[in-house]
């Protein structure tokens, strides 16, 4: 009897896990109405420190889910995002991430060559984020077309340790301010992400 009960419980756990893992883009579009309040206003700035809120249309689904979960658990710091994410269930996160990822990116063009001053640093970036800024690994963010000052802000917070990630912390520790600005401008110049106002 205990074996049967255990098997039933295990089966239910597997069913509920797989059910919550699948995002519904149509439901996510409805649930993301508050997201559009910042991410849907072209050029909208975060107040302090000042930087443009990131473009999320066409971002990798797994990365979006990971980011929202990190905000919800306070492993990633941002007061507004923490409050927003705390109200989301696992299914909400999956749905919103599925919708944002389903948005068609700006069609890719031939990526510009990296300026000589940062070409060696960019080679390290492309190992994860791609030479076209469209990360092949869905757990890494797409950087193509992202706002330059958002990328700069992210790199500076990794460099200072305010934002935690072993890979990014290690890489950004060796970047100068000029390196950061150059890398950010290079990825921002590519075609890719959209803000949510276009949807």
Residue frames as a rotation matrix with the C-alpha (Angstrom) as fourth column:
UNK 1
0.567 0.823 0.000 0.00
0.823 -0.567 0.000 0.00
0.000 0.000 -1.000 0.00
UNK 2
0.438 -0.488 -0.755 2.82
0.145 -0.791 0.595 2.40
-0.887 -0.370 -0.276 0.87
UNK 3
-0.629 -0.703 0.331 4.52
0.408 0.065 0.911 1.64
-0.662 0.708 0.246 -2.48
UNK 4
-0.138 0.670 0.729 1.32
0.975 -0.038 0.220 2.38
0.175 0.741 -0.648 -4.39
UNK 5
0.785 0.436 -0.439 0.77
0.552 -0.815 0.177 5.61
-0.281 -0.381 -0.881 -2.46
UNK 6
0.041 -0.874 -0.485 4.40
0.128 -0.477 0.870 6.65
-0.991 -0.098 0.092 -3.05
UNK 7
-0.653 -0.259 0.711 4.09
0.687 0.193 0.701 5.91
-0.319 0.946 0.052 -6.77
UNK 8
0.335 0.860 0.384 0.90
0.925 -0.378 0.041 8.01
0.181 0.341 -0.923 -7.00
UNK 9
0.722 -0.125 -0.680 2.52
0.267 -0.857 0.440 10.95
-0.638 -0.499 -0.586 -5.18
UNK 10
-0.369 -0.929 -0.033 5.62
0.236 -0.127 0.963 10.72
-0.899 0.348 0.266 -7.39
UNK 11
-0.425 0.292 0.857 3.44
0.905 0.161 0.394 10.61
-0.022 0.943 -0.333 -10.51
UNK 12
0.685 0.727 -0.045 1.48
0.729 -0.684 0.029 13.68
-0.010 -0.053 -0.999 -9.40
UNK 13
0.372 -0.642 -0.670 4.71
0.124 -0.681 0.721 15.56
-0.920 -0.351 -0.174 -8.71
UNK 14
-0.637 -0.644 0.423 6.01
0.468 0.114 0.876 14.75
-0.613 0.756 0.229 -12.18
UNK 15
-0.028 0.723 0.690 2.76
0.982 -0.107 0.152 15.82
0.184 0.682 -0.708 -13.81
UNK 16
0.834 0.390 -0.390 2.62
0.483 -0.857 0.177 19.13
-0.265 -0.336 -0.904 -11.94
UNK 17
0.005 -0.911 -0.413 6.29
0.162 -0.407 0.899 19.83
-0.987 -0.072 0.145 -12.66
UNK 18
-0.700 -0.298 0.649 5.92
0.648 0.115 0.753 19.26
-0.299 0.948 0.112 -16.38
UNK 19
0.290 0.887 0.360 2.67
0.946 -0.322 0.030 21.24
0.143 0.332 -0.932 -16.51
UNK 20
0.802 0.026 -0.597 4.23
0.272 -0.906 0.326 24.32
-0.532 -0.423 -0.733 -14.92
UNK 21
-0.220 -0.975 0.000 7.35
0.380 -0.086 0.921 24.09
-0.898 0.203 0.390 -17.09
UNK 22
-0.452 0.120 0.884 5.42
0.889 -0.011 0.457 24.87
0.065 0.993 -0.102 -20.28
UNK 23
-0.671 0.189 -0.717 4.64
0.093 -0.938 -0.335 28.51
-0.735 -0.291 0.612 -20.89
UNK 24
0.105 0.787 0.608 1.52
0.956 0.088 -0.279 29.69
-0.273 0.611 -0.743 -22.72
UNK 25
-0.815 -0.549 0.183 2.45
0.579 -0.765 0.283 32.73
-0.016 0.336 0.942 -24.83
UNK 26
-0.257 0.800 0.542 -1.17
0.307 -0.465 0.831 33.85
0.916 0.380 -0.126 -25.28
UNK 27
0.683 0.463 -0.565 -1.74
0.653 -0.039 0.757 33.81
0.328 -0.885 -0.329 -21.52
UNK 28
-0.121 -0.852 -0.509 1.62
0.938 -0.266 0.222 35.51
-0.324 -0.451 0.832 -21.01
UNK 29
-0.645 -0.068 0.761 0.66
0.498 -0.793 0.351 38.42
0.579 0.606 0.546 -23.24
UNK 30
0.412 0.868 0.277 -2.31
0.199 -0.382 0.903 39.12
0.889 -0.317 -0.330 -20.97
UNK 31
0.718 -0.145 -0.681 -0.33
0.696 0.174 0.697 38.63
0.018 -0.974 0.226 -17.75
UNK 32
-0.281 -0.960 0.001 2.47
0.958 -0.280 0.067 40.94
-0.064 0.019 0.998 -18.94
UNK 33
0.517 0.545 0.661 0.31
0.626 -0.767 0.143 44.08
0.584 0.340 -0.737 -18.91
UNK 34
0.940 -0.200 -0.278 2.24
0.094 -0.629 0.772 45.53
-0.329 -0.752 -0.572 -15.96
UNK 35
0.071 -0.963 0.258 5.56
0.739 0.225 0.635 44.70
-0.670 0.146 0.728 -17.65
UNK 36
0.035 0.018 0.999 4.58
0.928 -0.372 -0.025 47.01
0.371 0.928 -0.030 -20.49
UNK 37
0.914 0.361 -0.184 4.34
0.405 -0.808 0.428 49.90
0.006 -0.466 -0.885 -18.02
UNK 38
0.425 -0.844 -0.327 8.15
-0.313 -0.476 0.822 50.18
-0.849 -0.247 -0.467 -18.16
UNK 39
-0.470 -0.704 0.531 9.39
0.174 0.517 0.838 47.79
-0.865 0.487 -0.121 -20.85
UNK 40
0.020 0.571 0.821 6.74
0.969 0.192 -0.157 48.97
-0.247 0.798 -0.550 -23.32
UNK 41
0.899 0.195 -0.392 7.68
0.143 -0.977 -0.158 52.65
-0.414 0.086 -0.906 -23.28
UNK 42
0.578 -0.722 0.380 10.41
0.668 0.151 -0.729 53.34
0.469 0.675 0.569 -25.86
UNK 43
-0.159 -0.807 0.568 13.48
0.194 -0.590 -0.784 54.83
0.968 -0.015 0.250 -24.21
UNK 44
0.806 0.521 0.281 12.01
-0.171 -0.248 0.953 54.65
0.567 -0.816 -0.111 -20.69
UNK 45
-0.227 -0.966 0.125 14.67
-0.315 -0.049 -0.948 55.19
0.922 -0.254 -0.293 -18.03
UNK 46
0.274 0.081 -0.958 15.18
0.836 0.473 0.279 53.51
0.476 -0.878 0.062 -14.70
UNK 47
0.922 0.212 0.322 15.32
0.072 -0.916 0.396 56.30
0.379 -0.342 -0.860 -12.11
UNK 48
0.362 -0.840 0.405 18.41
-0.920 -0.392 0.009 55.60
0.151 -0.376 -0.914 -10.05
UNK 49
-0.490 -0.721 -0.489 20.85
0.061 -0.588 0.807 54.73
-0.869 0.366 0.332 -11.31
UNK 50
0.380 0.675 -0.633 19.67
-0.554 -0.381 -0.740 56.08
-0.740 0.632 0.229 -14.63
UNK 51
-0.869 -0.494 -0.004 19.73
-0.271 0.470 0.840 53.64
-0.413 0.731 -0.543 -17.52
UNK 52
-0.268 0.794 -0.545 17.20
-0.914 -0.031 0.405 52.53
0.305 0.607 0.734 -20.11
UNK 53
0.143 0.375 0.916 15.03
-0.594 0.773 -0.223 49.62
-0.791 -0.512 0.334 -19.02
UNK 54
-0.752 -0.619 0.224 15.94
-0.212 0.550 0.808 46.59
-0.624 0.560 -0.545 -21.11
UNK 55
-0.103 0.635 -0.765 14.24
-0.977 0.080 0.198 45.53
0.187 0.768 0.612 -24.31
UNK 56
-0.429 -0.002 0.903 12.61
-0.513 0.824 -0.241 42.15
-0.744 -0.566 -0.354 -23.71
UNK 57
0.660 0.732 -0.169 10.83
-0.531 0.296 -0.794 41.35
-0.531 0.614 0.585 -26.99
UNK 58
0.744 -0.361 -0.563 12.59
-0.350 0.506 -0.788 38.34
0.569 0.783 0.250 -28.53
UNK 59
-0.113 -0.782 0.613 14.71
-0.987 0.018 -0.159 37.61
0.114 -0.623 -0.774 -25.45
UNK 60
-0.605 -0.186 -0.775 15.53
-0.229 0.972 -0.054 33.95
0.763 0.145 -0.630 -24.71
UNK 61
0.406 0.914 -0.001 12.72
-0.332 0.149 0.931 32.25
0.851 -0.378 0.364 -22.78
UNK 62
0.450 -0.283 -0.847 14.96
0.721 0.675 0.158 30.32
0.527 -0.681 0.508 -20.38
UNK 63
-0.676 -0.730 0.100 16.91
0.564 -0.601 -0.566 33.48
0.473 -0.327 0.818 -19.57
UNK 64
-0.353 0.638 0.685 13.70
-0.448 -0.758 0.475 35.45
0.821 -0.139 0.553 -18.90
UNK 65
0.656 0.619 -0.431 12.40
0.027 0.552 0.833 32.73
0.754 -0.558 0.346 -16.58
UNK 66
0.054 -0.745 -0.665 15.70
0.899 0.327 -0.293 32.59
0.435 -0.581 0.687 -14.75
UNK 67
-0.776 -0.358 0.520 15.80
0.195 -0.919 -0.343 36.39
0.600 -0.165 0.783 -14.34
UNK 68
0.035 0.877 0.479 12.22
-0.524 -0.392 0.756 36.59
0.851 -0.278 0.446 -13.02
UNK 69
0.693 0.163 -0.702 12.88
0.388 0.737 0.554 33.76
0.607 -0.656 0.448 -10.58
UNK 70
-0.335 -0.895 -0.296 16.06
0.831 -0.132 -0.541 35.50
0.445 -0.427 0.788 -9.41
UNK 71
-0.626 0.211 0.751 14.14
-0.286 -0.958 0.031 38.74
0.726 -0.195 0.660 -8.79
UNK 72
0.437 0.899 -0.044 11.40
-0.328 0.204 0.922 36.84
0.838 -0.388 0.384 -6.97
UNK 73
0.663 -0.233 -0.712 13.90
0.636 0.677 0.371 35.12
0.395 -0.698 0.597 -4.65
UNK 74
0.953 -0.296 -0.064 15.96
-0.240 -0.867 0.436 38.32
-0.184 -0.401 -0.897 -4.17
UNK 75
0.319 -0.880 0.351 19.02
0.666 0.472 0.578 36.72
-0.675 0.049 0.736 -5.76
UNK 76
-0.480 -0.377 0.792 18.92
0.803 -0.553 0.223 39.58
0.354 0.743 0.568 -8.26
UNK 77
-0.342 0.250 -0.906 18.38
0.707 -0.567 -0.423 43.06
-0.619 -0.785 0.017 -6.87
UNK 78
-0.887 0.206 0.412 16.03
0.084 -0.808 0.583 45.70
0.453 0.552 0.700 -8.21
UNK 79
-0.856 0.516 0.031 13.28
-0.104 -0.112 -0.988 47.01
-0.506 -0.849 0.149 -5.96
UNK 80
-0.122 0.862 -0.492 10.59
-0.928 -0.275 -0.251 47.39
-0.351 0.426 0.834 -8.63
UNK 81
-0.168 0.014 -0.986 11.35
-0.674 0.728 0.125 44.06
0.719 0.685 -0.113 -10.27
UNK 82
-0.970 -0.178 -0.168 11.42
0.003 0.680 -0.734 42.29
0.245 -0.712 -0.658 -6.91
UNK 83
-0.563 0.825 0.053 7.93
-0.421 -0.230 -0.877 43.58
-0.712 -0.516 0.477 -6.04
UNK 84
0.074 0.599 -0.797 6.59
-0.997 0.033 -0.068 42.67
-0.014 0.800 0.600 -9.48
UNK 85
-0.387 -0.326 -0.863 8.14
-0.505 0.858 -0.098 39.19
0.772 0.398 -0.496 -9.47
UNK 86
-0.962 0.020 0.274 6.94
-0.242 0.410 -0.879 38.35
-0.130 -0.912 -0.390 -5.95
UNK 87
-0.153 0.988 0.031 3.36
-0.703 -0.087 -0.706 38.44
-0.694 -0.130 0.708 -7.20
UNK 88
0.100 0.142 -0.985 4.06
-0.945 0.325 -0.049 35.91
0.313 0.935 0.167 -9.97
UNK 89
0.660 0.124 0.741 3.48
-0.375 0.909 0.182 32.17
-0.651 -0.398 0.646 -9.73
UNK 90
-0.417 -0.798 0.435 5.75
-0.005 0.480 0.877 29.69
-0.909 0.363 -0.204 -11.49
UNK 91
-0.019 0.498 0.867 3.12
0.908 0.372 -0.194 29.40
-0.419 0.783 -0.459 -14.22
UNK 92
0.886 0.311 -0.345 2.91
0.195 -0.923 -0.331 33.20
-0.422 0.225 -0.878 -14.57
UNK 93
0.136 -0.934 -0.331 6.68
-0.488 -0.354 0.798 33.36
-0.862 0.053 -0.503 -15.03
UNK 94
-0.520 -0.301 0.799 6.59
0.412 0.731 0.544 30.58
-0.748 0.612 -0.256 -17.63
UNK 95
0.369 0.772 0.518 3.73
0.867 -0.085 -0.491 32.25
-0.335 0.630 -0.700 -19.52
UNK 96
0.844 -0.087 -0.530 5.23
-0.121 -0.992 -0.029 35.76
-0.523 0.088 -0.848 -19.51
UNK 97
-0.176 -0.984 -0.005 8.63
-0.358 0.059 0.932 34.40
-0.917 0.165 -0.363 -20.55
UNK 98
-0.320 0.128 0.939 7.03
0.713 0.685 0.150 32.39
-0.624 0.717 -0.311 -23.37
UNK 99
0.734 0.662 0.153 5.21
0.609 -0.541 -0.580 35.46
-0.302 0.519 -0.800 -24.68
UNK 100
0.625 -0.546 -0.558 8.23
-0.427 -0.837 0.342 37.77
-0.654 0.025 -0.756 -24.59
UNK 101
-0.416 -0.827 0.379 10.38
-0.142 0.471 0.871 35.12
-0.898 0.308 -0.313 -26.28
UNK 102
-0.028 0.498 0.867 7.73
0.800 0.531 -0.280 34.60
-0.600 0.685 -0.413 -28.98
UNK 103
0.744 0.262 -0.615 8.00
-0.047 -0.898 -0.438 38.20
-0.667 0.355 -0.655 -30.16
UNK 104
0.665 -0.481 0.571 9.78
0.741 0.334 -0.582 38.26
0.089 0.810 0.579 -33.49
UNK 105
0.062 -0.758 -0.649 13.13
0.540 -0.521 0.661 40.02
-0.840 -0.391 0.377 -33.28
UNK 106
0.581 -0.065 -0.811 14.22
-0.582 -0.730 -0.358 42.77
-0.569 0.680 -0.462 -35.62
UNK 107
0.980 -0.173 0.098 15.57
0.195 0.746 -0.637 40.83
0.037 0.643 0.765 -38.63
UNK 108
0.410 -0.905 -0.113 19.29
0.331 0.032 0.943 40.19
-0.850 -0.424 0.312 -38.32
UNK 109
0.932 -0.314 -0.181 21.75
-0.306 -0.415 -0.857 41.94
0.194 0.854 -0.483 -40.56
UNK 110
0.342 -0.887 -0.311 25.46
0.541 0.456 -0.707 41.33
0.768 0.074 0.636 -40.91
UNK 111
0.787 -0.050 -0.615 26.94
0.567 -0.334 0.753 42.24
-0.243 -0.941 -0.235 -37.52
UNK 112
0.830 -0.532 0.168 29.38
-0.397 -0.774 -0.494 45.13
0.393 0.343 -0.853 -37.56
UNK 113
0.155 -0.865 -0.478 33.04
0.489 0.487 -0.724 44.39
0.859 -0.122 0.498 -36.98
UNK 114
0.765 0.038 -0.643 34.14
0.630 -0.246 0.736 45.08
-0.130 -0.969 -0.212 -33.43
UNK 115
0.838 -0.507 0.203 36.38
-0.429 -0.840 -0.331 48.14
0.339 0.190 -0.921 -33.09
UNK 116
0.183 -0.873 -0.453 40.08
0.067 0.471 -0.880 47.23
0.981 0.131 0.144 -32.79
UNK 117
-0.420 -0.406 0.812 40.30
-0.678 -0.454 -0.578 48.68
0.603 -0.793 -0.084 -29.28
UNK 118
-0.065 0.472 0.879 37.88
-0.911 0.331 -0.245 46.08
-0.406 -0.817 0.409 -27.91
UNK 119
0.257 0.252 -0.933 38.22
-0.798 0.600 -0.058 43.20
0.545 0.760 0.355 -30.39
UNK 120
-0.676 -0.553 -0.487 40.08
-0.181 0.765 -0.618 40.92
0.714 -0.330 -0.617 -27.95
UNK 121
-0.842 0.428 0.329 37.48
-0.370 -0.012 -0.929 41.52
-0.393 -0.904 0.169 -25.22
UNK 122
0.050 0.913 -0.405 34.62
-0.976 -0.041 -0.213 40.99
-0.211 0.406 0.889 -27.67
UNK 123
-0.296 -0.221 -0.929 36.04
-0.557 0.830 -0.020 37.58
0.776 0.512 -0.369 -28.60
UNK 124
-0.998 -0.030 -0.061 35.39
0.035 0.535 -0.844 36.48
0.057 -0.844 -0.533 -25.03
UNK 125
-0.461 0.886 -0.048 31.82
-0.623 -0.361 -0.694 37.86
-0.632 -0.290 0.719 -25.14
UNK 126
-0.015 0.489 -0.872 31.00
-0.980 0.168 0.111 36.03
0.201 0.856 0.476 -28.36
UNK 127
-0.879 -0.351 -0.324 31.83
-0.281 0.928 -0.244 32.67
0.386 -0.123 -0.914 -26.78
UNK 128
-0.742 0.662 -0.102 28.50
0.480 0.419 -0.771 32.84
-0.468 -0.621 -0.629 -24.92
UNK 129
-0.024 0.786 -0.618 26.53
0.028 -0.617 -0.786 35.68
-0.999 -0.036 -0.007 -26.52
UNK 130
0.369 0.158 0.916 27.47
0.817 0.414 -0.401 35.02
-0.443 0.896 0.023 -30.15
UNK 131
-0.734 -0.679 0.032 29.15
0.576 -0.597 0.558 37.17
-0.360 0.428 0.829 -32.78
UNK 132
-0.569 0.626 0.534 25.66
0.312 -0.436 0.844 38.25
0.761 0.647 0.053 -33.82
UNK 133
-0.800 0.200 0.566 24.48
-0.564 -0.572 -0.595 38.87
0.204 -0.795 0.571 -30.24
UNK 134
0.313 0.937 -0.158 21.92
-0.849 0.350 0.396 36.07
0.426 0.010 0.905 -30.51
UNK 135
-0.388 -0.569 0.725 23.08
-0.879 0.466 -0.104 33.67
-0.278 -0.677 -0.681 -27.80
UNK 136
-0.340 0.207 -0.917 22.90
-0.501 0.785 0.364 30.05
0.796 0.583 -0.163 -28.93
UNK 137
-0.777 0.072 -0.625 22.50
0.521 0.630 -0.575 28.90
0.353 -0.773 -0.527 -25.31
UNK 138
0.014 0.905 0.426 18.95
0.333 -0.406 0.851 29.82
0.943 0.130 -0.307 -24.25
UNK 139
0.510 0.141 -0.848 20.05
0.859 -0.034 0.511 30.41
0.043 -0.989 -0.139 -20.66
UNK 140
-0.560 -0.724 -0.402 22.21
0.678 -0.680 0.280 33.36
-0.476 -0.116 0.872 -21.77
UNK 141
0.303 0.756 -0.581 20.64
0.236 -0.650 -0.723 36.67
-0.923 0.082 -0.375 -22.78
UNK 142
0.287 -0.104 0.952 20.38
0.939 -0.166 -0.301 37.95
0.189 0.981 0.050 -26.31
UNK 143
-0.129 -0.413 -0.901 22.38
0.570 -0.775 0.274 41.19
-0.812 -0.478 0.335 -26.46
UNK 144
-0.765 -0.172 0.621 21.77
0.640 -0.308 0.704 42.19
0.070 0.936 0.345 -30.09
UNK 145
-0.255 0.663 0.704 19.88
0.326 -0.626 0.708 45.48
0.910 0.410 -0.056 -30.15
UNK 146
0.347 0.340 -0.874 19.81
0.931 -0.013 0.364 45.89
0.112 -0.940 -0.321 -26.36
UNK 147
0.943 0.002 0.334 20.19
-0.021 -0.998 0.064 49.46
0.333 -0.067 -0.940 -25.06
UNK 148
0.113 -0.993 -0.034 23.88
0.211 0.057 -0.976 50.31
0.971 0.103 0.216 -24.74
UNK 149
-0.362 -0.326 0.873 23.52
-0.687 -0.540 -0.486 51.95
0.630 -0.776 -0.029 -21.36
UNK 150
0.733 0.561 0.384 21.64
-0.679 0.573 0.460 48.93
0.038 -0.597 0.801 -19.99
UNK 151
0.753 -0.538 -0.379 24.49
0.358 0.818 -0.451 46.64
0.553 0.204 0.808 -21.09
UNK 152
-0.191 -0.849 0.493 27.00
-0.082 -0.487 -0.870 49.10
0.978 -0.207 0.023 -19.59
UNK 153
0.117 0.323 0.939 25.09
-0.938 -0.274 0.211 49.17
0.325 -0.906 0.271 -16.32
UNK 154
0.961 0.271 -0.050 24.95
-0.248 0.929 0.273 45.36
0.120 -0.251 0.961 -16.20
UNK 155
0.418 -0.879 -0.229 28.69
0.430 0.413 -0.803 45.02
0.800 0.237 0.551 -16.85
UNK 156
-0.302 -0.529 0.793 29.51
-0.433 -0.665 -0.608 47.59
0.849 -0.527 -0.028 -14.17
UNK 157
0.421 0.500 0.757 27.34
-0.901 0.129 0.415 45.83
0.110 -0.856 0.505 -11.59
UNK 158
0.928 -0.221 -0.302 29.03
0.198 0.975 -0.103 42.52
0.317 0.035 0.948 -12.41
UNK 159
0.076 -0.981 0.179 32.43
0.249 -0.155 -0.956 44.20
0.965 0.117 0.233 -12.13
UNK 160
-0.260 -0.142 0.955 31.61
-0.724 -0.625 -0.290 45.73
0.639 -0.767 0.060 -8.75
UNK 161
-0.938 -0.047 -0.344 30.11
0.138 0.858 -0.495 42.50
0.318 -0.512 -0.798 -7.41
UNK 162
-0.629 0.768 0.119 26.68
-0.653 -0.439 -0.617 44.08
-0.422 -0.466 0.778 -6.90
UNK 163
0.582 0.736 -0.345 25.30
-0.811 0.494 -0.313 41.55
-0.060 0.462 0.885 -9.38
UNK 164
-0.108 -0.641 0.760 26.46
-0.625 0.638 0.450 37.99
-0.773 -0.426 -0.470 -8.89
UNK 165
0.974 0.217 -0.060 27.48
-0.198 0.696 -0.690 35.58
-0.108 0.684 0.721 -11.65
UNK 166
0.437 -0.871 0.227 30.76
0.207 0.342 0.917 33.69
-0.876 -0.353 0.329 -11.60
UNK 167
0.069 -0.408 0.910 31.37
0.981 0.194 0.013 33.90
-0.182 0.892 0.414 -15.35
UNK 168
0.550 0.227 0.804 30.36
0.530 -0.839 -0.126 37.53
0.645 0.495 -0.582 -15.78
UNK 169
0.972 -0.230 -0.054 32.03
-0.082 -0.541 0.837 38.63
-0.222 -0.809 -0.544 -12.56
UNK 170
0.267 -0.924 0.273 35.32
0.503 0.376 0.779 37.07
-0.822 -0.071 0.565 -13.63
UNK 171
0.021 -0.217 0.976 35.17
0.992 -0.119 -0.047 38.51
0.127 0.969 0.213 -17.14
UNK 172
0.692 0.379 0.615 34.07
0.403 -0.909 0.106 42.01
0.599 0.175 -0.781 -16.19
UNK 173
0.764 -0.463 -0.450 36.76
0.386 -0.231 0.893 42.34
-0.517 -0.856 0.003 -13.51
UNK 174
-0.242 -0.951 0.194 39.28
0.712 -0.038 0.701 42.91
-0.659 0.308 0.686 -16.30
UNK 175
0.138 0.381 0.914 37.25
0.928 -0.373 0.016 45.50
0.347 0.846 -0.405 -18.19
UNK 176
-0.885 -0.331 -0.327 38.00
0.408 -0.891 -0.200 49.22
-0.225 -0.310 0.924 -18.19
UNK 177
-0.077 0.872 -0.483 35.21
0.087 -0.477 -0.875 51.78
-0.993 -0.110 -0.039 -18.48
UNK 178
-0.243 -0.075 -0.967 36.19
-0.871 -0.422 0.251 52.27
-0.427 0.904 0.037 -22.13
UNK 179
-0.988 -0.097 -0.119 35.96
-0.136 0.913 0.384 48.51
0.072 0.395 -0.916 -22.74
UNK 180
-0.547 0.837 -0.008 32.49
0.531 0.339 -0.777 48.43
-0.648 -0.429 -0.630 -21.21
UNK 181
0.063 0.581 -0.811 31.26
-0.339 -0.752 -0.565 51.35
-0.939 0.311 0.150 -23.30
UNK 182
-0.512 -0.356 -0.782 32.72
-0.842 0.025 0.540 49.86
-0.172 0.934 -0.312 -26.47
UNK 183
-0.982 0.182 0.054 31.24
0.186 0.980 0.072 46.39
-0.039 0.081 -0.996 -25.92
UNK 184
-0.302 0.928 -0.220 27.85
0.417 -0.079 -0.905 47.86
-0.857 -0.365 -0.363 -25.05
UNK 185
0.000 0.268 -0.963 27.80
-0.647 -0.735 -0.205 50.10
-0.763 0.623 0.173 -28.12
UNK 186
-0.811 -0.377 -0.447 28.84
-0.585 0.495 0.643 47.20
-0.021 0.783 -0.622 -30.37
UNK 187
-0.829 0.550 0.103 26.03
0.530 0.830 -0.173 44.89
-0.181 -0.088 -0.980 -29.23
UNK 188
-0.118 0.822 -0.557 23.50
0.226 -0.524 -0.821 47.76
-0.967 -0.223 -0.124 -29.23
UNK 189
-0.374 -0.101 -0.922 24.33
-0.728 -0.584 0.359 48.50
-0.575 0.805 0.145 -32.88
UNK 190
-1.000 -0.020 0.007 23.07
-0.012 0.832 0.554 45.07
-0.017 0.554 -0.832 -33.97
UNK 191
-0.234 0.964 -0.125 19.54
-0.755 -0.099 0.648 44.12
0.612 0.246 0.752 -35.00
UNK 192
-0.813 -0.068 -0.578 17.68
0.200 0.899 -0.388 42.01
0.546 -0.432 -0.718 -32.47
UNK 193
-0.597 0.558 -0.577 15.58
0.776 0.218 -0.592 42.78
-0.205 -0.801 -0.563 -29.42
UNK 194
-0.338 0.594 0.730 12.44
0.237 -0.697 0.677 44.94
0.911 0.402 0.095 -29.37
UNK 195
-0.941 0.227 0.250 10.76
-0.313 -0.312 -0.897 46.84
-0.125 -0.923 0.365 -26.59
UNK 196
-0.700 0.688 0.190 7.25
0.608 0.714 -0.346 45.70
-0.374 -0.127 -0.919 -25.76
UNK 197
-0.265 0.614 -0.743 5.57
-0.291 -0.786 -0.546 48.78
-0.919 0.072 0.387 -27.26
UNK 198
-0.637 -0.073 -0.767 5.76
-0.770 0.007 0.638 47.11
-0.042 0.997 -0.061 -30.64
UNK 199
-0.899 0.304 -0.316 3.42
0.245 0.946 0.212 44.31
0.363 0.113 -0.925 -29.52
